[in-house]
Amino acid sequence: MRYAPNQVFIGNMEPDALRSQGRPWFRHLVNSDGAFGRTGPFGEVMPQEEFYALLKAATDESSYDLVWLETRFLEETVFPAIARHPLCRSDDLLQKLRRGKSGEEIRRKIEQDHSLALYHQGALIGCFQRHHDEDESLAALVLMENLMTKASAFLALRHLLDGSQCDASEIDFIISCSEEAAGDRYQRGGGNLARAIGEMAGCRNATSCDVKSFCVGPHYGILHAAALVKAGLFRKVAVVAGGSLAKLGMKFQGHLEKEMPVLEDVIGGVAFLVTEDDGVSPVLRLDLLGKYPIGAGGSQQRIQESLILEPLKAHGLKLTDIDRYATELQNPEITLPIGQDDIPLKNYRLIAALAVQQKEIEKSQMNEFIEKRGLVGFAPTQGHIPAGVPYIAHGIREILEGKKKRIMIVAKGSPFLTRMTNLSDGLSLVLGENPKRAEEGSNA
């Protein structure tokens, strides 16, 4: 909770504050005062015991009963905490937490039915069930991956609705762009987790679908949402992405070898609301959409040209006309100790090199360009979560405060991970100052 990148993620710290924060960040924790608590303007860092409650609430007990939690753990630890949570204390959720199991029942379930044991602070507190003996897509671990995505997306959506003062019933359409593949042996990635998330969040008037594209998923989700609103089909579209259990602690061995804590110890989640123009909020510049065509080639430079340079040049803009670029924002404190790159810095060097090639800056100004228009990575390394989008809330705030006029959110994806192709993917979005608000400001 006191880890600086997590505080940036939930909005209690500005991204640029990480440049002056002592390193390593895990040894220079922020002060545990009111400014750096578990909640921030963009969300919260939920403790594990409370997340177990959401996990249990995310399953339909009457039909599936996937999550068992021990009675004392529920009554003494989980229930009191969730009952105080302003966004999670609904009657339906709390009712599900009143039905616990004995420790003996849980141990028997693990031994006889091969259920997955659940622990908290070293103690066995529950288990997760499989739902089918023969279908590997309904094995306990796969089901738990999907349910954790649903639970974390629900929490992000509840924060979005609360922060935007939007009632759940006002949402017309929900797009999930998570990295799960919910289904069974007949439809292994059948999906529409969006519908399950919307049901849990009380979005009773919404219809829904899932959009998948690896790390680029949130970008395509936002693009689809904007197109639906622009076409007049829907007024308020929520784009949600839960975290990926498969990537939890993905690089832990390298961290332990360097005598570091396991920094990949969080399940991330993001959510965005796309609406009609309200005359104040920043606007999504669909005319500046950056695409990476199938036939564009696979070099990193060609990817950057397609996503960044070409859409700007087509509208007479320079690379320096973008005040901030948000690329893959993986926390470098996670990747560097295991021999990988500082991924954001690597991308910003490529963008700065493009600016040099276009004669917009001198080579000696590359570091200045990177510091002014780039970001230090701060997001959990969960694929679609760090791919530029965690900066959007910060960027919106900076645009509204007049600190920025245009920001570009860039993502690259990895379709080759399906073993169906060697191609990469990518998309870039530009958010800009609302013209109506800018005009009012100039006339003031």
N, C-alpha and C positions, 0 to 999 in steps of 0.2 A: 504493500500500500504506500510506503514511503519511498518507493523506487521512482526516481524522477521521470523516466519515460512513461510510466503508468499514469503519473499525474498530468503529463502533457496529453496523453490519450483521452483523459476525461475532462480536460479543459481547465484545470487549476493552474497550469503553467503554460506559457507561450512556447512554441517549438524552439525559437531562437534562444531561450533561456538555457537550453542544453549546451550551448557553445561555451558558456561560462561556468557551468556546473562542474564541480570537481569530479575527476575520473580516477578509477572506474566508478561508475554511478552506483554499483551495488555496494561499494564501500563508503560512498558519500551520499547517504540518504537525506532526504529533505526533512525539515523539522516536523514533528508530529503535532503541529498546532492546528487551529481551526481552518487555516488556508489550505492545508494539505491533508484533508481527511479522505474518507472512502468515497465521498460523493463530490461531483463537480458539475459545472454547467452543461457538460456534454455526456454525463453518465455516471457510472460508479464502478468501484472495484468491489464486487460482492464476495464475501468470505465463502469458503468451501462448504461449511455446514448449511448455509442458506441456499447455496446453489443445489445441494442435494434435495432441498425442499422443492425447488422449481423442477428438478428432474422427476421427482415423484408426482408432482402436479401435472406434468406434461404427458402422462400416460393415462389412458382410460381404464380405471380399475375395474369397472363393471365388465369389460370385455377382455382385457389383456393382463392387468395386474403385474406389470413388468418389474416394478421397483418395490422392494421390501425394505423398510427402515425399522430399526429396533425401537421398541416403545419408549424406553427411558431417554434415548437420544432424541426422539421426537418431542417428548414432553418437556424435557429439561433444557435442551439446547436449540432445537430447530423451531418449534412452535412459537416460543416467546419472541425470537428474533424476527420471524416473518410476520407475526401479528403486529409488530411495530413498523414494518416497512410500508411507507406510504403508497407504493405502487403495486405491492404484491399481497395485500391483506384482504383480498376479496373473499366473500363467504364460500364460494365454490372451491377456491384454492385451499383455504384453511380447513374446510371439511375433509379434504383428502389427507390432511396431515394428522387427523385424529385416529387413524387406523394403523397402528403399529403391529409389529410381530415380536415374539420373544427371541432372545438370543439363541435358544435351543432350536426353534423353528428355522431360523436363518442358517445355522450351522448344518442342520439336516438337509436343507434345500441345496446348499453348496455341495455337500458330500454325495447326495443321491441323484440330483438333477444337473450337476455340473454348472450351477449358476455362478456368476462372477461375484467374488467377494468385494464389498465396498468398505473402505476404512476411513477413519478420521482420527488424526493425531495418533496413529499406530493402533487404534482399537477397531475391532470389527463392529460396524454399526448397521450393516445391511447387505443386500445382495441384489443382483440384476438377473432376470430370468431370460432364458431363450424362449421362443414361441413355437419352434418346430424342430423335430428331431432330425429331419432329412434335408431341410431347406437351409443351405448355408447363408442365404441372404437374411434369414430370420434367426441366425445364431445370436447369442447374447451380446457378443462384442460388437457386431454390426448394428444391432438394434440400439445399443447404448451410444454408438457414434451418432446415429441419426437423432436420437432423443436429446443428446447434449446440444446438437445443432439447433433443434427446435427450442429448447429451454433458453439458450443464450440469445437466440433471435427474438424470442418473446420479451426478454428483459430489455433488449435494445429498442424494440418497438414501443414498449410501455414508456421508456424514457423519452422517445421521440414524441409520442402523443402528449405527454405531460409538458415537455419543453415548448412545444408549438401550440399548446392550449387547444388541441384538436380532440374532440370526442371520438372514441373508437367507432361509433356508428356513422361518422362522417366519411370514413375511408371507403372509396368506391372500388379500388383495385389494389391488390397486394402482389408484389413480385419478389420471390425469394431467389437470391443469387448465391447461395451457400455452396459448399463443396462436398455435400453429402450425395449419396445415390440411393435414396429410399425406394424400396421395391421388394419384390420376392423373386423366386426362381423363374417366374414367367415374365415379369417386367422388372428387371433388376434395377433400373434407374427410372422407374415410372414416375416417381416424384409427386409434385404439387405439395411439397412441404409448406408452401405459402398458405395453403388452405388450413393446415393444421395449426400454423402459427397464428393466423387470423382468428381461428376459433378460440384458441387459448387466450388471446388478447381482447376478445369481445367485439371484433369487427364484423358484426352480424350482417351488414349490408354490402360487404365486399365480395367480389369474385377474385380469382387469383390464378397464378401460374408460376412455374419456375423457369429461370433463365440460367444456362450453364455456359461457362467459357473459362474454366480455370481461374487464374488471377484476374482476368478481365471481366469476370462475371458482374461485379458491381457496376462497372461502366456501362455494360450492355443493359443492365437492369435500369439504370438511370436514363439511358437513351430511350429504351422502350417506354418508360414512364412519361418522359417528356413528349414523345411522339403521340401517345394516347391522349395526353392533356391538350396538346396543340391541335389534334384532330377534333377535339370537342367531345370525345367519347366518355371521358371521365374527368372529374374535377379535382379529386385528391387521390394521388397514388402513393402508396408506401412501398419503398424498396428496402428489403431486409436481408441481412446475411448473418447467420449464426456461425459460431466457431467450429474448428476442425479438431476433434479428439485425436485423430490419427497423427497430427503434428504436435501434440502436447509432449514436451520434453524430447523433441526429435533429436536434438544434439546434446543430450545430457551427458553422455560419456566423455565428450571432449571438455565439457565444463568441469566435470569432477576431476579429470586428469590434471587440469590447471588449478585445482583447489578453489574453484568457483562454486557458488550456489547454482542450482538448476534454474536458469532465468526464463526458460520457456515453460513457466508454471501457470499459465493463464489460458482460458478459453475466451477469445475475443468475439465481439459482435458489433455490428454497425447497422444503422437504419437511417433512411432519408425520406423526406416528404417532398413530393413534386406537385405543385399546384399551378393554377392560372396566375397570371401576372397580377400582383397586388399593388403595383406602383412603388414599392419600397424595397422588397427583397431583391438580392442579386438575381440576374437572369442567366439561364443556360443558353449560350450562343451556339445554336444548332448550325449556323452558317460557318462556324469555325471548327466543325467536327474533324478530328484527325483520324484517318482510316489507314489500315495496313493491308493493302490488297494481297490476294493469294499469290499473284505473280510478281510481287515486289522484290523478291530475293531475301536471303537470310542473314546478311551482314548486319552487325549492330548499327553501323552508320546508316545503312539503308532504312532500318527500322525507325531510327530517330528522324531521318528526313521525312519519311511518310507520315509519322504521327505528329511531328512538331513543326518542321520547317515549311512543308508544302501547304498546309491549310492557312498558315499565316501569310505566306507570300501571295497566295491566291486572292487575299483581301487587302493587299498593300501594307501589311504589317511586318514589323521586324521582330526578331527574337527578343530584343530589348524592350518591346512593347508589352511583354508579359512580365508582370511584377513578381510573380512567384510560380515556380514549377514544382509540382508534387509528383514524384515518381514512386518507385518501389521503396517504401519507407521502413524496410526492415531495420531493426535495432542492431547497429554494428557491434555492440557489446556482446551480442549472441553469436554473430557470424565470424568476427575476426579471430577469437581465440581458437577456433577449430580449423584455421587455415583458409577460410573463405574471404571474399572481398568485403569491403565496406560498400554494399550494393548501391545505396543512394549516391554516395560520392562518385562511384564509377560512372553512373548515369549522368550526373551533373558535369563531369569532365567531358563527356561526349557532347552534351548540349553546348557547353562553353566552346568546345572545338568547332562546332557548327557556326557559332557566332564569329569566331576568328576567320573561318573560311568565307563567310559572307561579308567580311570586312566591317562588321559592326563594332568589334572591339579588337584591341591589340592582344597578342599572345600574352604579354605581360599583365594583362587585366583579367586573365581567366580566373584566378583565385578570388578576385574581387567580385566577379560575376557570380561565381558559385556561392560565395557567402551571402551576397545580397538577394539572389533569386532562388537559391537552393534551400534545402532543409537537412537537418541532422535526423537520421532515422530514429523513430521512437516506437514503432508498432510491433506487436507480437508477430513472429515469423510464421504466419498461418496462411500463406498464399494469397487468397483474395482479400484478406483483411488489411495487410499493409500496402496494397497496390494503389497508393496515392490517396485513397478516399478518406483515411483518418484526418487528413488536413482540411477537408471540406468545411467542417464546422468552424475551424480557426479562420479559414479563408473568408467565409461569409461574414464573420465578426469583423475582420480587418477591412473588408469592403464597406460594410455598414459604417465603420468608424472613419472612413475616408483614407485609410492607410494604404489601400491597394485599389486598383481599378480593374485589373484583369488577372486571373489566375488560371493556370492550366493544370489539369489532373491527368496524368499519363499512366497507362498500365500496359504491361506486356504479359502474354499468356503462353502456356506450354502445351498445345494440343498433341505434341509428340509423345506426351506421357501416356496416351492411350495405345501406343504402338501401332497406330493406324496411319501416321504421317510423320514426317520430319519437320513440318512447318511450325512456326511460332504464330502468335496472334497479337493484336494490339489495338488500342483505341485511346483517343485523347478527347477531353472535354474542356471547354473554356467557360468559366463563370465570370460575368462582368457586372459592373455597376449598373443599376437600373436606370435606363435613360430618363424616365419620368422624374425620378428622385434627383438625378444629376441636373435636369433642366430647372427644377424648383430651386436647387441650390445655387445655380448660376443667376437666377432671377431674384434671389433674396437680397 
